[in-house]
Amino acid sequence: MDHDLQIENQYLRRQLQSLLDEARHNEEKMRRFDRLERRLIGAHTPADLVRIILQDYRVVFELDAVGLLLVDPEYEIARMLDAELKDRSKAASLVFLENSTVLEDFYGSAPLPYLGACHTPRHVDLVGTMPVGIASVAMLPLQRQGEVIGSLNLGSFKADRFSSDSATDFLERLAAIVAISLENTLNHERLKQIGLTDPLTGINNRRYFEHRCLEEINFAQRHDLPLSCMFLDLDKFKRINDSLGHQAGDEVLRHIAAKIKGQLRASDVLARYGGEEFVVLLPQANLRHAAEVAERTRASIESELFEPLPGEAVPLTISIGVAQLPAGPEGGDASLRIRDLIAAADAALYQAKEGGRNRVVCAA
């Protein structure tokens, strides 16, 4: 009898210890989640948020994969991230969707998390970014104001990590926090861009350009990369304003901004510098490459007549000065180097104007 009691006591102690261990594990898990939750809520930019979700969350919760799909029909989020992320390969598991059709087809009218095996054809489009060998997934709909705006997908090589009988309260809370944080960072970025955007042309303004110059010059110096600048000025713009009026002039400026933008990479920085002047910063581009871009831009503007008002077609040309940031020591005064770079491009532009307009001149 005493032996039986002893065995039962040992069994109960083991059970109690197991429960205590599980409780401590869950407590630590909740502490980690709380810390991560605070970081998600405190993220200042969409890029910060994406880094936390795709990199930190995977490490903290020992996941084998984390993927994020976002509905981005106007490529607004993609442009914001391109402006901040120097290396998009670190966000390879981030996928943008042109519309929410795929998500709505999968989640249905009452979106709920999916936990289970990663092999059903129904969700292959949603987990396409997962590495080969993922056995189970948790797919969490991100919703704001009754609409599915994305999907957060967690993957594990363990088949039993996510199963249909698992509780989803924890994961639903995570999805809600991610969705709210995403909306907050996007709205914050939109408000910031209102003050950094030229209202007439819709491109960046001078203030934004000067801010980005500091970032790009520091980056170029740190990594010993070339950086070039184009200064562009519309030829004889005053004649258009005087003959056709300011409404036509505004249409011409919008047209020119769009034509310049069409010749640039996503990483290039275009801004309206003032009046009919535009400026472009070309990261990781030497003088020769920048001159080629400038010549393509000049030719594309010259090649067609533009009709700012019905029946009033006008020929347009542009003069462009190009300069490359000279080599310099890392840690030098970036603001002085910005001034020198823009001044060199501006001087080259002056030479283009003096030389007959509608041409590209490179600084010596």
Buried (B, 14 or more C-beta within 10 A) or exposed (E): EEEEEEEEEEEEEEEEEEEEEEEEEEEEEEEEBEEBBEBBEEBEBBBBBBBBBBBBBBEBBEBBBBBBBBBBEEEBBBEBBBBBBBEEEEBEBBBBBEEBEBBBEBBEEEBEBBBBBBEEEEBEBBBEBBEEEBBBBBBBBBBEEEEBBBBBBBBBBEEEBBEEEBEBEEBBEBBBBBBBBBBBBBEBBEEBBEEBBBEBBEBBBBEBBBEBBEBBBBBBBEEEBBBBBBBBBBBBBEEBBEEBEEEBBBBBBBBBBEBBBEBBEEBBBBBBBEEBBBBBBBBBBBBEBBBBBBBBBBEBBEEEEBEBEEEBEBEBEBBBBBBBBEEBEEEEEBEEBBEBBBBBBBBBBBBBBEEEBBBBBBBE
